[in-house]
Structure formats: structure tokens, C-alpha cells
Amino acid sequence: MQPDFEKAFGDFIDRREYDRAENALFSMVRIAFTAGWRAAGGDPPKPHKIFELVHKSDISDEIETDITPD
């Protein structure tokens, strides 16, 4: 592709309007998928936290893992 095109495209996807349109498209796809999932007899997805705020004092310095040493 041409450098002018790449710059213009990059500027386009860096705009707030693009983010809004992308979020709307994702929501429509998720709603359609959920409707199909339910129609096929699947359980609806359970709500879950997208993120959780934690205070740095609640964070351990140890790494939690289920890997056991040999």
C-alpha cells in the first residue's frame, strides 16, 4: 500500500468515531451470537466483571501458579 493511504487509514482508526463504530459493531455481533446460542438451547452467558480495581497493598509479590516443580 501507499504511505499516504497507510497514514490516512491510521488517522481514521485512531479517531473516537471509529472506536464508537467498532464498539457498536461488536455489540451487534455479540447480541446476534447470544440469540443464536439461546435458540440452539444453550444457557445464556452469565454476567461477569470486566475488570476489578485493586489497591497495591492487596497485590502479593508471589506469582500464583498451578505448576509444581519436578
N, C-alpha and C positions, 0 to 999 in steps of 0.2 A: 504494500500500500504506500501511498504517497505521504511524506511527512506532514503536509498541510492537513490531509484527511485525518491522520492519527491525532494531531493536536486538536483539531476541531471535535473529533469524537471524544477524546479525553476531557475536553472542556465541557462537552454535553453531559457526560455521565457523572461529572463532579458537581452538577447543579442540584439544588434541593428539589426541583421539579422532577428530576429523574428519580431521585430516592422515593418521592411520593408515588410516582407511577409504578416503580418496581414493587413497593410495598403493597399497593392495590392489586397488582397482578398476582403476587404471591398469595394474598388473602383469597382471591377468587379461585386460584388453583387448589388451595387447601380446603375451601368450602366445597368445591366440586368433588374432591377426593373423599372428604368425610361423608358426603351424601352417598357416593358410590359404595363406600365401605359399609355404611349403615344398611343400604339397600341389599348388600350381599350377606347381611346377617352379622356383621362384625359389631363389637362393642364400640361405642363412641370413645374417643380419646379422653383420658382423664386430665383435668387441668393440672398444670404443674408450674412451679416458679421458673421464670425465665432467667433470673439472676437473684442472688442473695447478697445483701450488704453485710460485711463482717468488719469488725474492728481488728486492728493489727494485733491487739493483745490476745485475740481468740485464735490466732494462727500459730500452730506449732512449728518448730524448726525441723521436726522429723518428717520424713516423707512416708505417707501411708501407702502400703502396697500389700498385695497378697502373694508376692513372690517369696518363696522360702529358700534360704541358702542350701546348697548341697552338703 
